[in-house]
Amino acid sequence: KALIAFNDKEYKKSLKFLGENLNYLHVHIESVELLAQIHEKRKSFKKSIRAYYFLLKKTKANRFIQLPPNEDLEQNLKKLKKPTSRQLNYFFKISSQYLNYYDVIQEKYEIDDNIQKLKNDKKKREITIRLKERGKTRIVITTREEKRKILSFKILIMAEKYLRICKANNFTPGITSFMLGLVEKKRGNFH
């Protein structure tokens, strides 16, 4: 019933049927996949990402989730058993959702690309953000939009991590390389 409602673009009705079908003790993978797709269609990218993380945990991909997104990622991947094609598909979808979420944040909050402007703001408040791949980075935060800028940067790091996992395992190499290029271009706004 949920799939029929989804195909008819009745997302609320589909969510209702899924709510009846989902049970945390006995997970129906296809239902959770459909839930992630519904959230994507409704542009609820955070919820879609959460659903895919849930699926990754259920497919025993925790070892990949816990990898730090640093320059040693490919070396660490060689030490692990190769992910299944289903897991790689989830990694790819998560990275796509992260990029969609990034775009929503950019549109909604119109983040200023010039970090120098932030340093001149009267309401300076310093925080230190520990990024595993960069060491310590000091950033000045004053407004809600500036906090969104840091969130955007973290989102791009996570999207890149999962795309690099896909690339290392030769999962849709052309599209993965293209999306990695998009991430690099978007991350260029933060340097």
Disulfide bonds with the S-S distance in Angstrom:
none
